[in-house]
Amino acid sequence: VTEALISAGADVNASEQDNWTPLHHAASVGHPEIVRLLLIAGAEIDARYKPDGATALHYSSREGKVEIVKILLEANADLTIKDKHGKTAFDLTKDDTMRELLRSVGNFQAWCCYRKLLSRKSVQ
């Protein structure tokens, strides 16, 4: 159904009044194939749900959806976004395996940023 809607030109970023998007829903309930389809079709990966400021990564982390978290991280979801309570996806997870996954990706992203900064300094 999702594929047919996307093929028919449905807006993958269409949202309810509070910016609850199809990606938020698919990530929170754990539909990996739909998450992939939405991302391929251009869904805004870091869209924030207005009432709590959370992204799809926040919801999938909190709900323990490891496969969804992996998909979102592979698509470069921003690990640093905080919800209205100041919590990142890492803060919301209760699963040790997911916590380690988020930590390792966060460390890798930090390392990449550090390398970029070093290369900029050497150019100057």
Rosetta constraint file for C-alpha pairs under 8 A:
AtomPair CA 1 CA 5 HARMONIC 6.23 0.50
AtomPair CA 2 CA 6 HARMONIC 6.16 0.50
AtomPair CA 2 CA 34 HARMONIC 6.95 0.50
AtomPair CA 2 CA 37 HARMONIC 7.79 0.50
AtomPair CA 3 CA 7 HARMONIC 6.03 0.50
AtomPair CA 3 CA 37 HARMONIC 7.18 0.50
AtomPair CA 4 CA 8 HARMONIC 6.09 0.50
AtomPair CA 5 CA 9 HARMONIC 6.45 0.50
AtomPair CA 5 CA 10 HARMONIC 5.35 0.50
AtomPair CA 6 CA 10 HARMONIC 4.94 0.50
AtomPair CA 6 CA 11 HARMONIC 7.27 0.50
AtomPair CA 6 CA 12 HARMONIC 7.15 0.50
AtomPair CA 6 CA 41 HARMONIC 7.29 0.50
AtomPair CA 12 CA 21 HARMONIC 7.81 0.50
AtomPair CA 12 CA 22 HARMONIC 6.74 0.50
AtomPair CA 12 CA 23 HARMONIC 7.97 0.50
AtomPair CA 12 CA 38 HARMONIC 6.23 0.50
AtomPair CA 12 CA 41 HARMONIC 6.91 0.50
AtomPair CA 12 CA 42 HARMONIC 6.92 0.50
AtomPair CA 12 CA 43 HARMONIC 5.42 0.50
AtomPair CA 13 CA 21 HARMONIC 6.03 0.50
AtomPair CA 13 CA 22 HARMONIC 7.00 0.50
AtomPair CA 13 CA 23 HARMONIC 7.96 0.50
AtomPair CA 13 CA 42 HARMONIC 7.96 0.50
AtomPair CA 13 CA 43 HARMONIC 5.53 0.50
AtomPair CA 13 CA 44 HARMONIC 6.52 0.50
AtomPair CA 14 CA 21 HARMONIC 6.15 0.50
AtomPair CA 14 CA 22 HARMONIC 7.35 0.50
AtomPair CA 15 CA 19 HARMONIC 4.92 0.50
AtomPair CA 15 CA 20 HARMONIC 5.23 0.50
AtomPair CA 15 CA 21 HARMONIC 4.54 0.50
AtomPair CA 15 CA 22 HARMONIC 7.15 0.50
AtomPair CA 16 CA 20 HARMONIC 5.35 0.50
AtomPair CA 16 CA 21 HARMONIC 6.83 0.50
AtomPair CA 18 CA 49 HARMONIC 6.12 0.50
AtomPair CA 18 CA 50 HARMONIC 5.12 0.50
AtomPair CA 18 CA 51 HARMONIC 6.71 0.50
AtomPair CA 19 CA 47 HARMONIC 7.61 0.50
AtomPair CA 19 CA 48 HARMONIC 6.80 0.50
AtomPair CA 19 CA 49 HARMONIC 5.06 0.50
AtomPair CA 19 CA 50 HARMONIC 5.99 0.50
AtomPair CA 20 CA 24 HARMONIC 6.15 0.50
AtomPair CA 20 CA 25 HARMONIC 7.41 0.50
AtomPair CA 20 CA 48 HARMONIC 7.77 0.50
AtomPair CA 20 CA 49 HARMONIC 5.34 0.50
AtomPair CA 20 CA 50 HARMONIC 7.79 0.50
AtomPair CA 21 CA 25 HARMONIC 6.54 0.50
AtomPair CA 21 CA 47 HARMONIC 7.75 0.50
AtomPair CA 21 CA 49 HARMONIC 7.88 0.50
AtomPair CA 22 CA 26 HARMONIC 6.10 0.50
AtomPair CA 22 CA 38 HARMONIC 7.79 0.50
AtomPair CA 23 CA 27 HARMONIC 5.89 0.50
AtomPair CA 23 CA 35 HARMONIC 6.13 0.50
AtomPair CA 23 CA 38 HARMONIC 6.61 0.50
AtomPair CA 23 CA 43 HARMONIC 6.91 0.50
AtomPair CA 23 CA 45 HARMONIC 7.56 0.50
AtomPair CA 23 CA 56 HARMONIC 6.37 0.50
AtomPair CA 24 CA 28 HARMONIC 6.03 0.50
AtomPair CA 24 CA 49 HARMONIC 7.98 0.50
AtomPair CA 24 CA 55 HARMONIC 6.83 0.50
AtomPair CA 24 CA 56 HARMONIC 4.60 0.50
AtomPair CA 24 CA 59 HARMONIC 7.23 0.50
AtomPair CA 25 CA 29 HARMONIC 6.24 0.50
AtomPair CA 25 CA 56 HARMONIC 7.82 0.50
AtomPair CA 26 CA 30 HARMONIC 5.84 0.50
AtomPair CA 26 CA 31 HARMONIC 5.17 0.50
AtomPair CA 26 CA 32 HARMONIC 7.46 0.50
AtomPair CA 26 CA 34 HARMONIC 6.35 0.50
AtomPair CA 26 CA 35 HARMONIC 5.86 0.50
AtomPair CA 27 CA 31 HARMONIC 6.32 0.50
AtomPair CA 27 CA 32 HARMONIC 7.38 0.50
AtomPair CA 27 CA 35 HARMONIC 6.41 0.50
AtomPair CA 27 CA 56 HARMONIC 5.63 0.50
AtomPair CA 27 CA 57 HARMONIC 7.39 0.50
AtomPair CA 27 CA 59 HARMONIC 6.71 0.50
AtomPair CA 27 CA 60 HARMONIC 5.31 0.50
AtomPair CA 27 CA 65 HARMONIC 7.65 0.50
AtomPair CA 27 CA 68 HARMONIC 6.11 0.50
AtomPair CA 28 CA 56 HARMONIC 6.88 0.50
AtomPair CA 28 CA 59 HARMONIC 5.10 0.50
AtomPair CA 28 CA 60 HARMONIC 4.93 0.50
AtomPair CA 28 CA 63 HARMONIC 6.54 0.50
AtomPair CA 28 CA 65 HARMONIC 7.57 0.50
AtomPair CA 29 CA 60 HARMONIC 7.71 0.50
AtomPair CA 29 CA 63 HARMONIC 7.90 0.50
AtomPair CA 30 CA 60 HARMONIC 7.25 0.50
AtomPair CA 30 CA 65 HARMONIC 5.91 0.50
AtomPair CA 30 CA 68 HARMONIC 6.44 0.50
AtomPair CA 31 CA 35 HARMONIC 6.21 0.50
AtomPair CA 31 CA 68 HARMONIC 7.44 0.50
AtomPair CA 32 CA 36 HARMONIC 6.19 0.50
AtomPair CA 32 CA 67 HARMONIC 6.77 0.50
AtomPair CA 32 CA 68 HARMONIC 5.59 0.50
AtomPair CA 32 CA 71 HARMONIC 7.54 0.50
AtomPair CA 33 CA 37 HARMONIC 6.18 0.50
AtomPair CA 34 CA 38 HARMONIC 6.05 0.50
AtomPair CA 35 CA 39 HARMONIC 6.18 0.50
AtomPair CA 35 CA 68 HARMONIC 7.35 0.50
AtomPair CA 35 CA 71 HARMONIC 7.80 0.50
AtomPair CA 36 CA 40 HARMONIC 6.10 0.50
AtomPair CA 36 CA 71 HARMONIC 7.22 0.50
AtomPair CA 37 CA 41 HARMONIC 6.11 0.50
AtomPair CA 38 CA 42 HARMONIC 6.36 0.50
AtomPair CA 38 CA 43 HARMONIC 5.27 0.50
AtomPair CA 39 CA 43 HARMONIC 4.83 0.50
AtomPair CA 39 CA 44 HARMONIC 7.39 0.50
AtomPair CA 39 CA 45 HARMONIC 7.04 0.50
AtomPair CA 39 CA 75 HARMONIC 7.79 0.50
AtomPair CA 45 CA 55 HARMONIC 7.70 0.50
AtomPair CA 45 CA 56 HARMONIC 7.17 0.50
AtomPair CA 45 CA 72 HARMONIC 7.44 0.50
AtomPair CA 45 CA 75 HARMONIC 7.87 0.50
AtomPair CA 45 CA 77 HARMONIC 6.02 0.50
AtomPair CA 46 CA 55 HARMONIC 5.55 0.50
AtomPair CA 46 CA 56 HARMONIC 6.99 0.50
AtomPair CA 46 CA 57 HARMONIC 7.87 0.50
AtomPair CA 46 CA 77 HARMONIC 6.24 0.50
AtomPair CA 46 CA 78 HARMONIC 6.70 0.50
AtomPair CA 47 CA 55 HARMONIC 5.71 0.50
AtomPair CA 47 CA 56 HARMONIC 7.48 0.50
AtomPair CA 48 CA 52 HARMONIC 7.99 0.50
AtomPair CA 48 CA 53 HARMONIC 5.03 0.50
AtomPair CA 48 CA 54 HARMONIC 5.14 0.50
AtomPair CA 48 CA 55 HARMONIC 4.78 0.50
AtomPair CA 48 CA 56 HARMONIC 7.84 0.50
AtomPair CA 49 CA 53 HARMONIC 5.07 0.50
AtomPair CA 49 CA 54 HARMONIC 5.39 0.50
AtomPair CA 49 CA 55 HARMONIC 6.40 0.50
AtomPair CA 50 CA 54 HARMONIC 7.65 0.50
AtomPair CA 52 CA 83 HARMONIC 5.90 0.50
AtomPair CA 52 CA 84 HARMONIC 5.30 0.50
AtomPair CA 52 CA 85 HARMONIC 7.67 0.50
AtomPair CA 53 CA 82 HARMONIC 7.32 0.50
AtomPair CA 53 CA 83 HARMONIC 4.41 0.50
AtomPair CA 53 CA 84 HARMONIC 5.29 0.50
AtomPair CA 54 CA 58 HARMONIC 5.61 0.50
AtomPair CA 54 CA 59 HARMONIC 7.06 0.50
AtomPair CA 54 CA 82 HARMONIC 7.21 0.50
AtomPair CA 54 CA 83 HARMONIC 4.89 0.50
AtomPair CA 54 CA 84 HARMONIC 7.58 0.50
AtomPair CA 55 CA 59 HARMONIC 6.60 0.50
AtomPair CA 55 CA 81 HARMONIC 7.99 0.50
AtomPair CA 55 CA 83 HARMONIC 7.92 0.50
AtomPair CA 56 CA 60 HARMONIC 6.13 0.50
AtomPair CA 57 CA 61 HARMONIC 5.93 0.50
AtomPair CA 57 CA 69 HARMONIC 6.20 0.50
AtomPair CA 57 CA 72 HARMONIC 6.62 0.50
AtomPair CA 57 CA 77 HARMONIC 7.03 0.50
AtomPair CA 57 CA 79 HARMONIC 7.93 0.50
AtomPair CA 57 CA 89 HARMONIC 6.08 0.50
AtomPair CA 58 CA 62 HARMONIC 6.12 0.50
AtomPair CA 58 CA 88 HARMONIC 6.77 0.50
AtomPair CA 58 CA 89 HARMONIC 4.35 0.50
AtomPair CA 58 CA 90 HARMONIC 8.00 0.50
AtomPair CA 58 CA 92 HARMONIC 6.89 0.50
AtomPair CA 59 CA 63 HARMONIC 6.07 0.50
AtomPair CA 59 CA 89 HARMONIC 7.69 0.50
AtomPair CA 60 CA 64 HARMONIC 6.06 0.50
AtomPair CA 60 CA 65 HARMONIC 5.02 0.50
AtomPair CA 60 CA 66 HARMONIC 7.40 0.50
AtomPair CA 60 CA 68 HARMONIC 6.33 0.50
AtomPair CA 60 CA 69 HARMONIC 6.04 0.50
AtomPair CA 61 CA 65 HARMONIC 6.12 0.50
AtomPair CA 61 CA 66 HARMONIC 7.16 0.50
AtomPair CA 61 CA 69 HARMONIC 6.38 0.50
AtomPair CA 61 CA 89 HARMONIC 5.73 0.50
AtomPair CA 61 CA 90 HARMONIC 7.24 0.50
AtomPair CA 61 CA 92 HARMONIC 6.39 0.50
AtomPair CA 61 CA 93 HARMONIC 5.04 0.50
AtomPair CA 61 CA 98 HARMONIC 7.40 0.50
AtomPair CA 62 CA 89 HARMONIC 7.18 0.50
AtomPair CA 62 CA 92 HARMONIC 5.06 0.50
AtomPair CA 62 CA 93 HARMONIC 4.73 0.50
AtomPair CA 62 CA 94 HARMONIC 6.92 0.50
AtomPair CA 63 CA 93 HARMONIC 7.51 0.50
AtomPair CA 64 CA 93 HARMONIC 6.74 0.50
AtomPair CA 64 CA 94 HARMONIC 7.30 0.50
AtomPair CA 64 CA 95 HARMONIC 6.46 0.50
AtomPair CA 64 CA 98 HARMONIC 7.47 0.50
AtomPair CA 65 CA 69 HARMONIC 6.27 0.50
AtomPair CA 66 CA 70 HARMONIC 6.23 0.50
AtomPair CA 66 CA 98 HARMONIC 6.18 0.50
AtomPair CA 67 CA 71 HARMONIC 6.34 0.50
AtomPair CA 68 CA 72 HARMONIC 6.18 0.50
AtomPair CA 69 CA 73 HARMONIC 6.05 0.50
AtomPair CA 70 CA 74 HARMONIC 6.06 0.50
AtomPair CA 71 CA 75 HARMONIC 6.30 0.50
AtomPair CA 72 CA 76 HARMONIC 6.41 0.50
AtomPair CA 72 CA 77 HARMONIC 5.42 0.50
AtomPair CA 73 CA 77 HARMONIC 5.14 0.50
AtomPair CA 73 CA 78 HARMONIC 7.84 0.50
AtomPair CA 73 CA 105 HARMONIC 7.61 0.50
AtomPair CA 79 CA 88 HARMONIC 6.76 0.50
AtomPair CA 79 CA 89 HARMONIC 6.63 0.50
AtomPair CA 79 CA 90 HARMONIC 7.65 0.50
AtomPair CA 79 CA 102 HARMONIC 7.84 0.50
AtomPair CA 79 CA 106 HARMONIC 6.70 0.50
AtomPair CA 80 CA 88 HARMONIC 6.24 0.50
AtomPair CA 81 CA 87 HARMONIC 7.99 0.50
AtomPair CA 81 CA 88 HARMONIC 5.83 0.50
AtomPair CA 81 CA 89 HARMONIC 7.86 0.50
AtomPair CA 82 CA 86 HARMONIC 4.94 0.50
AtomPair CA 82 CA 87 HARMONIC 4.85 0.50
AtomPair CA 82 CA 88 HARMONIC 4.58 0.50
AtomPair CA 82 CA 89 HARMONIC 7.68 0.50
AtomPair CA 83 CA 87 HARMONIC 5.32 0.50
AtomPair CA 83 CA 88 HARMONIC 6.53 0.50
AtomPair CA 87 CA 91 HARMONIC 5.56 0.50
AtomPair CA 87 CA 92 HARMONIC 6.73 0.50
AtomPair CA 88 CA 92 HARMONIC 6.59 0.50
AtomPair CA 89 CA 93 HARMONIC 6.51 0.50
AtomPair CA 90 CA 99 HARMONIC 6.11 0.50
AtomPair CA 90 CA 102 HARMONIC 6.09 0.50
AtomPair CA 90 CA 103 HARMONIC 7.38 0.50
AtomPair CA 93 CA 98 HARMONIC 6.95 0.50
AtomPair CA 93 CA 99 HARMONIC 6.35 0.50
AtomPair CA 94 CA 98 HARMONIC 7.93 0.50
AtomPair CA 94 CA 99 HARMONIC 7.42 0.50
AtomPair CA 95 CA 99 HARMONIC 6.07 0.50
AtomPair CA 96 CA 100 HARMONIC 6.18 0.50
AtomPair CA 97 CA 101 HARMONIC 6.28 0.50
AtomPair CA 98 CA 102 HARMONIC 6.09 0.50
AtomPair CA 99 CA 103 HARMONIC 6.02 0.50
AtomPair CA 100 CA 104 HARMONIC 6.02 0.50
AtomPair CA 101 CA 105 HARMONIC 6.22 0.50
AtomPair CA 102 CA 106 HARMONIC 5.91 0.50
AtomPair CA 103 CA 107 HARMONIC 6.06 0.50
AtomPair CA 104 CA 108 HARMONIC 6.15 0.50
AtomPair CA 105 CA 109 HARMONIC 6.09 0.50
AtomPair CA 106 CA 110 HARMONIC 6.09 0.50
AtomPair CA 107 CA 111 HARMONIC 6.08 0.50
AtomPair CA 108 CA 112 HARMONIC 6.22 0.50
AtomPair CA 109 CA 113 HARMONIC 6.27 0.50
AtomPair CA 110 CA 114 HARMONIC 6.15 0.50
AtomPair CA 111 CA 115 HARMONIC 6.20 0.50
AtomPair CA 112 CA 116 HARMONIC 6.26 0.50
AtomPair CA 113 CA 117 HARMONIC 6.25 0.50
AtomPair CA 114 CA 118 HARMONIC 6.23 0.50
AtomPair CA 115 CA 119 HARMONIC 6.16 0.50
AtomPair CA 116 CA 120 HARMONIC 6.21 0.50
AtomPair CA 117 CA 121 HARMONIC 6.27 0.50
AtomPair CA 118 CA 122 HARMONIC 6.29 0.50
AtomPair CA 119 CA 123 HARMONIC 6.32 0.50
AtomPair CA 120 CA 124 HARMONIC 6.39 0.50
